[in-house]
Amino acid sequence: MKKAAMLGATCLLSLAPMAAVAGSYDALCGGVECKINVSSTEISSPQGAIPVSRVSYWTVNGQSGTSVGTGVATTILFGGIGLLGFLAKNHDYNFTLDGFDSDGKKVSMQFNFKNKKPVTLLTEELYRVSGLPMGKPRSIAEIKAIEAGEAPLNAMTAQQEQALASAKKEKEPECGRVLKPYKCNWDDYLAANPSVKVWAEANPAMAEKEKIRQGAVTDEEIEEAKKEEASKKLGSVNSLGTLEK
């Protein structure tokens, strides 16, 4: 009786799917066992590594089917316990993941699973880290915008687009009401108001205090800010290479 119980437990364990370790998945790459690693910065496999912002497309397709052959075999060998074999499933799920590596070269990953559980986990994780829904392409222009800090990693829903619009609004300079029509540009404001310009030239110290109080900026300050922003964008692009078309 004890032997039968142990044998039944062994059969049940053999039919149970192995739990996948979050972030690392056992898969098949070209029929050979391989590891698919997912982190907050990149997705890697023996076929290459893709930074999460550079994932351009991913999808999964496949199916599960009841294994009748396994049910018959286990019934013959183990009697009633073998009927559990009819609950066994054949799984075959194929992933495709495209993008660009850190040097800007195209990378295409293809791998598959014979177990359904890691498929569900990996599907959720790919969306979470890449911000890209399954089957939705991401263009090179979108990738560059993400890397330049002009768009969030997951800007593809109405709610997220609203968040992006709010972020852009926050970046707009704030200044006094009289400066608003001149986009907070102190030089443009003075050019449009000659009498104020005469006063500012005659009283530079007081004019500087008023400029600061109003939250205004000069042409020189605007140009310096543009150069700094351009430098940041260039640094971001250089750090990840030039994308291939």
Protein Blocks (a to p, Z undefined) as FASTA:
>chain_A
ZZmmmmmmmmmmmmpccdddehiacddeehiacdddddfkbccdfkbccdfklpgbdcdd
ddddddfklmmmmmmmnommlmmmmmpccdddddddddddfkopacddddddfbfklmmm
mmmmmmmmnopaehiacdfklmmmmmnopacfklcbfklmmmmmmmmmmmpccddfklmm
nnopaklmmmmmmmlmmmmmmmmmlmmmmmmmnopacfklmmmmmmmmmmmmmmmmmmno
padZZ
